[in-house]
Amino acid sequence: MYFSKYNIMSQVKDSDNHFIVNLLSGNADILTSEESKLIQSYKGKELEVNDEISELIEKGYIVDKTAEKKAYQKAYLKFIDSRDDDEVQIFFVPNYACNFACSYCYQDEYTNQNQEVNSDVIDAFFDYIKTYLFFSWCR
């Protein structure tokens, strides 16, 4: 058993607590600093199944590599099968500024130029949608 490659761990901002999220299983937990250190010590090690890690296995944080690969393939195929039936979502993102301020996010390096979005930018966005996207949906 191994630490899942789909885990994300980080400290909760302004707290001694940490979090762990597994993007494949969809589980997330808040951890004490001690729990976080223990779980991080599992990275890169082969682990024997025992009571200490049974809950981590159940939540998908510690996995069998073959089973994890199969779970990923299954999730990917489910995504492929459902994407044609899913609603189309369009996002208007005029800059990379984000108000979440996550401590682990790489986009924190992007600066916000504090420029107001003007009507030219908004009109260009909707013109693009009308011109390029609308016709592809009608096919």
Steps between C-alpha positions, in 0.01 A plus 500: 500500500621848415420867556266593215638723226161676495539635855547869566614605847560845639473704815176687558577871484529668842463165678707215638270258317565348160276350235519204270293463185500206263390612156418148386295376796350842572578479870633787708596529866635754745806370684684604810865588454599164648266306270634690201862420591414133542317479167776688320751250638323236290599668171728285290480200732339164444253446784359185651126496562429551871246665728701823508447567129167322442298826501749657260460203268121522522510867398746444214797683651701177518449273200604196311665642187325258264158569655565875484588477132178308433297754700652782295422322173142437614454866601647616170270275297202623702604857422533423127159330494324784679664808348278509192191501721633751753402862474742735331663741741665819389710707736584864456840553660651835401811455721669248725414672827332276755347589832549156659868562588583131545849462646589215261380665177751577225277773358578720799795622294271662243441863581166669474534817304188638671357593166127521461355282231367730236216442259742436209639192678153374591368559147801318350434203729138466393584564134745211517236274651245596237744458213694187593324308770139536396563347160691205645204423732257499209686225312 
